[in-house]
Structures are given as structure tokens and as C-alpha cells.
Amino acid sequence: MIRAQRIFLTLLMIVGATLMATPVLAKGFSVKDAGISLWFFIIIGAMIILLQLIPAAILFFSFIGSASAVAFKRKKGSEKDGVKGETQMGLPGHEPLTVEK
């Protein structure tokens, strides 16, 4: 059953491609008779393509933000000073206090 259906669809595609390739049917379609429906199709198609730019821009700038955050990541203050295992905390009005973990 499935094999017969595949053969039928294959033959249908071959016949359709052959009929579309014939010059008689190719001349049957005229753009000047399309009128407003052609403009409607072009405008709707352009809107769909332009609307795809919104998620593309979101993904692009998200990628740029992630890549730049990884590339320009700063070291923490405790690693920069060479003090490992201690965390510096600032208290208002006092000098920084070091606290051991």
C-alpha cells in the first residue's frame, strides 16, 4: 500500500513538472493581469521577511553581549591582589576589612 502510494506520488510529480515545463502552459500565466493581487502578495511577503529581522536582531545582539562578556571578563579584586581565601569587604566610614573564609 505504501509502495503504491509512493509510486503514485512520484508519477504525479513527474507529470506535473513536465506539464509546467511545456511552453503552452508557461505562456498561460501573465503578470500584467495579476493587478492588485500581485502587489498584495509582494507587500505581505516583504512584511513577513522584515518581521523575521526582529528575532534575528535579538539573537545577534545577545550573542555579541555574551561573547564580549566572556572576552572582556575582569578578574575579581581578591584574585588581582594575590589574596586567595580572603574576601575584602568595605564598611562605610572605615577602611576595607579582610575576612577569612
N, CA and C atoms as a LAMMPS dump frame, in Angstrom:
ITEM: TIMESTEP
0
ITEM: NUMBER OF ATOMS
303
ITEM: BOX BOUNDS ff ff ff
-5.0000000000000000e+02 5.0000000000000000e+02
-5.0000000000000000e+02 5.0000000000000000e+02
-5.0000000000000000e+02 5.0000000000000000e+02
ITEM: ATOMS id mol type element x y z
1 1 1 N 0.821 -1.193 0
2 1 2 C 0 0 0
3 1 3 C 0.868 1.261 0
4 2 1 N 1.86 1.29 0.888
5 2 2 C 2.73 2.455 0.974
6 2 3 C 3.582 2.577 -0.288
7 3 1 N 4.032 1.428 -0.804
8 3 2 C 4.835 1.448 -2.029
9 3 3 C 4.021 1.975 -3.204
10 4 1 N 2.761 1.572 -3.318
11 4 2 C 1.899 2.049 -4.399
12 4 3 C 1.653 3.556 -4.26
13 5 1 N 1.519 4.019 -3.036
14 5 2 C 1.301 5.441 -2.819
15 5 3 C 2.549 6.247 -3.204
16 6 1 N 3.717 5.729 -2.87
17 6 2 C 4.959 6.419 -3.252
18 6 3 C 5.122 6.474 -4.767
19 7 1 N 4.812 5.383 -5.434
20 7 2 C 4.916 5.359 -6.901
21 7 3 C 3.932 6.339 -7.511
22 8 1 N 2.709 6.384 -6.975
23 8 2 C 1.701 7.311 -7.489
24 8 3 C 2.149 8.762 -7.311
25 9 1 N 2.674 9.106 -6.134
26 9 2 C 3.128 10.472 -5.89
27 9 3 C 4.324 10.832 -6.768
28 10 1 N 5.219 9.876 -6.99
29 10 2 C 6.368 10.121 -7.866
30 10 3 C 5.912 10.396 -9.292
31 11 1 N 4.998 9.579 -9.796
32 11 2 C 4.47 9.798 -11.147
33 11 3 C 3.726 11.12 -11.239
34 12 1 N 2.978 11.455 -10.201
35 12 2 C 2.251 12.719 -10.191
36 12 3 C 3.211 13.912 -10.234
37 13 1 N 4.323 13.81 -9.515
38 13 2 C 5.318 14.893 -9.545
39 13 3 C 5.979 14.999 -10.916
40 14 1 N 6.278 13.866 -11.526
41 14 2 C 6.91 13.883 -12.852
42 14 3 C 5.967 14.485 -13.881
43 15 1 N 4.716 14.097 -13.841
44 15 2 C 3.73 14.633 -14.786
45 15 3 C 3.535 16.131 -14.553
46 16 1 N 3.462 16.548 -13.302
47 16 2 C 3.293 17.972 -13
48 16 3 C 4.484 18.796 -13.462
49 17 1 N 5.693 18.289 -13.243
50 17 2 C 6.888 19.006 -13.684
51 17 3 C 6.94 19.087 -15.206
52 18 1 N 6.543 18.023 -15.867
53 18 2 C 6.537 18.022 -17.332
54 18 3 C 5.517 19.018 -17.87
55 19 1 N 4.337 19.064 -17.26
56 19 2 C 3.315 19.999 -17.734
57 19 3 C 3.708 21.454 -17.478
58 20 1 N 4.371 21.709 -16.367
59 20 2 C 4.794 23.087 -16.089
60 20 3 C 5.932 23.515 -17.003
61 21 1 N 6.707 22.579 -17.488
62 21 2 C 7.843 22.915 -18.341
63 21 3 C 7.441 23.135 -19.795
64 22 1 N 6.238 22.772 -20.163
65 22 2 C 5.83 22.95 -21.557
66 22 3 C 5.588 24.426 -21.845
67 23 1 N 5.95 24.904 -23.01
68 23 2 C 5.785 26.318 -23.357
69 23 3 C 4.328 26.773 -23.383
70 24 1 N 3.396 25.854 -23.673
71 24 2 C 1.992 26.247 -23.754
72 24 3 C 1.503 26.721 -22.389
73 25 1 N 1.833 25.988 -21.332
74 25 2 C 1.386 26.39 -20.004
75 25 3 C 2.216 27.55 -19.464
76 26 1 N 3.458 27.684 -19.883
77 26 2 C 4.302 28.77 -19.404
78 26 3 C 3.785 30.118 -19.9
79 27 1 N 3.206 30.161 -21.058
80 27 2 C 2.676 31.41 -21.597
81 27 3 C 1.296 31.727 -21.036
82 28 1 N 0.678 30.788 -20.375
83 28 2 C -0.673 30.997 -19.851
84 28 3 C -0.714 31.941 -18.663
85 29 1 N 0.397 32.11 -17.977
86 29 2 C 0.431 32.987 -16.812
87 29 3 C 0.97 34.343 -17.222
88 30 1 N 0.225 35.383 -16.913
89 30 2 C 0.638 36.737 -17.282
90 30 3 C 0.698 37.602 -16.038
91 31 1 N 1.766 38.389 -15.905
92 31 2 C 1.932 39.251 -14.742
93 31 3 C 1.066 40.492 -14.861
94 32 1 N 0.845 40.977 -16.068
95 32 2 C 0.081 42.219 -16.217
96 32 3 C -1.397 42.032 -15.866
97 33 1 N -1.893 40.809 -15.872
98 33 2 C -3.276 40.558 -15.479
99 33 3 C -3.419 40.338 -13.977
100 34 1 N -2.311 40.246 -13.258
101 34 2 C -2.372 39.969 -11.83
102 34 3 C -2.92 41.16 -11.059
103 35 1 N -2.476 42.357 -11.389
104 35 2 C -3.013 43.564 -10.776
105 35 3 C -2.758 43.666 -9.293
106 36 1 N -3.82 43.913 -8.551
107 36 2 C -3.702 44.197 -7.132
108 36 3 C -3.292 42.969 -6.325
109 37 1 N -3.617 41.796 -6.796
110 37 2 C -3.237 40.595 -6.044
111 37 3 C -1.718 40.416 -6.031
112 38 1 N -1.043 40.814 -7.099
113 38 2 C 0.412 40.736 -7.126
114 38 3 C 1.023 41.696 -6.11
115 39 1 N 0.503 42.924 -6.053
116 39 2 C 1 43.888 -5.077
117 39 3 C 0.727 43.414 -3.654
118 40 1 N -0.446 42.84 -3.431
119 40 2 C -0.795 42.308 -2.116
120 40 3 C 0.193 41.208 -1.714
121 41 1 N 0.491 40.313 -2.64
122 41 2 C 1.434 39.222 -2.374
123 41 3 C 2.829 39.761 -2.069
124 42 1 N 3.289 40.76 -2.823
125 42 2 C 4.625 41.334 -2.62
126 42 3 C 4.706 42.051 -1.278
127 43 1 N 3.669 42.827 -0.93
128 43 2 C 3.693 43.587 0.323
129 43 3 C 3.647 42.654 1.527
130 44 1 N 2.781 41.652 1.494
131 44 2 C 2.694 40.699 2.609
132 44 3 C 4.008 39.92 2.736
133 45 1 N 4.591 39.516 1.612
134 45 2 C 5.864 38.795 1.649
135 45 3 C 6.985 39.649 2.218
136 46 1 N 7.017 40.922 1.846
137 46 2 C 8.044 41.823 2.382
138 46 3 C 7.859 42.022 3.88
139 47 1 N 6.612 42.117 4.334
140 47 2 C 6.359 42.28 5.766
141 47 3 C 6.808 41.047 6.548
142 48 1 N 6.547 39.882 6.011
143 48 2 C 6.96 38.644 6.694
144 48 3 C 8.482 38.584 6.796
145 49 1 N 9.156 38.941 5.723
146 49 2 C 10.628 38.91 5.743
147 49 3 C 11.175 39.95 6.713
148 50 1 N 10.587 41.149 6.746
149 50 2 C 11.062 42.177 7.666
150 50 3 C 10.771 41.819 9.116
151 51 1 N 9.67 41.136 9.378
152 51 2 C 9.366 40.727 10.75
153 51 3 C 10.344 39.68 11.263
154 52 1 N 10.997 38.97 10.376
155 52 2 C 11.994 37.997 10.803
156 52 3 C 13.277 38.679 11.29
157 53 1 N 13.444 39.957 10.979
158 53 2 C 14.63 40.678 11.43
159 53 3 C 14.598 40.942 12.933
160 54 1 N 13.414 41.005 13.533
161 54 2 C 13.315 41.296 14.967
162 54 3 C 13.953 40.188 15.799
163 55 1 N 13.532 38.909 15.653
164 55 2 C 14.213 37.88 16.445
165 55 3 C 15.667 37.677 16.023
166 56 1 N 15.975 37.936 14.759
167 56 2 C 17.367 37.812 14.324
168 56 3 C 18.234 38.857 15.019
169 57 1 N 17.734 40.076 15.167
170 57 2 C 18.492 41.119 15.856
171 57 3 C 18.648 40.796 17.336
172 58 1 N 17.591 40.258 17.948
173 58 2 C 17.673 39.877 19.363
174 58 3 C 18.741 38.809 19.558
175 59 1 N 18.733 37.796 18.711
176 59 2 C 19.732 36.735 18.824
177 59 3 C 21.14 37.258 18.55
178 60 1 N 21.278 38.139 17.566
179 60 2 C 22.588 38.668 17.211
180 60 3 C 23.184 39.476 18.362
181 61 1 N 22.406 40.397 18.917
182 61 2 C 22.942 41.229 19.991
183 61 3 C 23.128 40.433 21.277
184 62 1 N 22.328 39.392 21.472
185 62 2 C 22.537 38.511 22.622
186 62 3 C 23.864 37.775 22.479
187 63 1 N 24.158 37.315 21.277
188 63 2 C 25.427 36.636 21.028
189 63 3 C 26.602 37.587 21.221
190 64 1 N 26.473 38.813 20.703
191 64 2 C 27.543 39.794 20.855
192 64 3 C 27.763 40.112 22.331
193 65 1 N 26.682 40.263 23.09
194 65 2 C 26.81 40.548 24.517
195 65 3 C 27.462 39.409 25.273
196 66 1 N 27.073 38.181 24.962
197 66 2 C 27.666 37.021 25.638
198 66 3 C 29.145 36.878 25.278
199 67 1 N 29.454 37.046 24.003
200 67 2 C 30.844 36.89 23.564
201 67 3 C 31.731 37.978 24.154
202 68 1 N 31.233 39.214 24.205
203 68 2 C 32.058 40.283 24.76
204 68 3 C 32.186 40.144 26.275
205 69 1 N 31.161 39.619 26.952
206 69 2 C 31.263 39.416 28.401
207 69 3 C 32.326 38.368 28.717
208 70 1 N 32.414 37.333 27.893
209 70 2 C 33.429 36.305 28.108
210 70 3 C 34.816 36.841 27.748
211 71 1 N 34.901 37.594 26.659
212 71 2 C 36.197 38.075 26.192
213 71 3 C 36.782 39.15 27.106
214 72 1 N 35.94 40.022 27.628
215 72 2 C 36.424 41.142 28.428
216 72 3 C 36.134 40.961 29.918
217 73 1 N 36.048 39.726 30.366
218 73 2 C 35.745 39.449 31.768
219 73 3 C 36.91 39.915 32.638
220 74 1 N 36.59 40.679 33.672
221 74 2 C 37.618 41.177 34.584
222 74 3 C 37.817 40.189 35.716
223 75 1 N 39.037 40.186 36.239
224 75 2 C 39.314 39.335 37.382
225 75 3 C 38.742 39.992 38.627
226 76 1 N 38.378 39.166 39.595
227 76 2 C 37.86 39.691 40.849
228 76 3 C 38.984 40.393 41.601
229 77 1 N 38.625 41.283 42.509
230 77 2 C 39.601 42.056 43.265
231 77 3 C 40.496 41.182 44.117
232 78 1 N 39.974 40.095 44.678
233 78 2 C 40.797 39.245 45.537
234 78 3 C 41.842 38.491 44.727
235 79 1 N 41.518 38.131 43.49
236 79 2 C 42.495 37.428 42.661
237 79 3 C 43.552 38.395 42.137
238 80 1 N 43.177 39.63 41.94
239 80 2 C 44.1 40.612 41.41
240 80 3 C 45.166 40.985 42.45
241 81 1 N 44.755 41.059 43.711
242 81 2 C 45.681 41.452 44.768
243 81 3 C 46.546 40.294 45.236
244 82 1 N 46.254 39.099 44.806
245 82 2 C 47.031 37.946 45.211
246 82 3 C 46.56 37.356 46.529
247 83 1 N 45.48 37.836 47.078
248 83 2 C 44.959 37.329 48.346
249 83 3 C 43.879 36.317 48.017
250 84 1 N 44.184 35.045 48.197
251 84 2 C 43.212 33.997 47.914
252 84 3 C 42.673 33.479 49.238
253 85 1 N 41.428 33.147 49.303
254 85 2 C 40.84 32.648 50.525
255 85 3 C 40.335 33.756 51.426
256 86 1 N 40.609 35.004 51.098
257 86 2 C 40.122 36.134 51.864
258 86 3 C 39.279 37.009 50.95
259 87 1 N 38.252 37.581 51.527
260 87 2 C 37.39 38.47 50.769
261 87 3 C 37.418 39.836 51.413
262 88 1 N 37.587 40.87 50.613
263 88 2 C 37.608 42.224 51.153
264 88 3 C 36.199 42.784 51.15
265 89 1 N 35.82 43.356 52.29
266 89 2 C 34.51 43.961 52.407
267 89 3 C 34.694 45.412 52.824
268 90 1 N 33.933 46.302 52.245
269 90 2 C 34.029 47.704 52.6
270 90 3 C 32.927 48.1 53.56
271 91 1 N 33.289 48.758 54.637
272 91 2 C 32.32 49.271 55.593
273 91 3 C 32.28 50.777 55.461
274 92 1 N 31.124 51.374 55.606
275 92 2 C 31.047 52.833 55.469
276 92 3 C 31.828 53.545 56.572
277 93 1 N 32.707 54.448 56.188
278 93 2 C 33.474 55.23 57.129
279 93 3 C 34.715 54.539 57.655
280 94 1 N 35.001 53.33 57.207
281 94 2 C 36.168 52.603 57.685
282 94 3 C 36.977 52.11 56.494
283 95 1 N 38.167 51.663 56.787
284 95 2 C 38.999 51.087 55.728
285 95 3 C 38.494 49.692 55.395
286 96 1 N 38.876 49.153 54.212
287 96 2 C 38.409 47.808 53.849
288 96 3 C 38.834 46.767 54.891
289 97 1 N 37.949 45.853 55.18
290 97 2 C 38.171 44.833 56.18
291 97 3 C 38.356 43.501 55.463
292 98 1 N 39.376 42.738 55.829
293 98 2 C 39.576 41.432 55.221
294 98 3 C 38.973 40.365 56.133
295 99 1 N 38.214 39.47 55.517
296 99 2 C 37.544 38.414 56.272
297 99 3 C 37.991 37.084 55.702
298 100 1 N 38.432 36.171 56.552
299 100 2 C 38.854 34.863 56.079
300 100 3 C 37.638 33.966 55.934
301 101 1 N 37.687 33.122 54.917
302 101 2 C 36.575 32.189 54.68
303 101 3 C 36.726 30.954 55.531
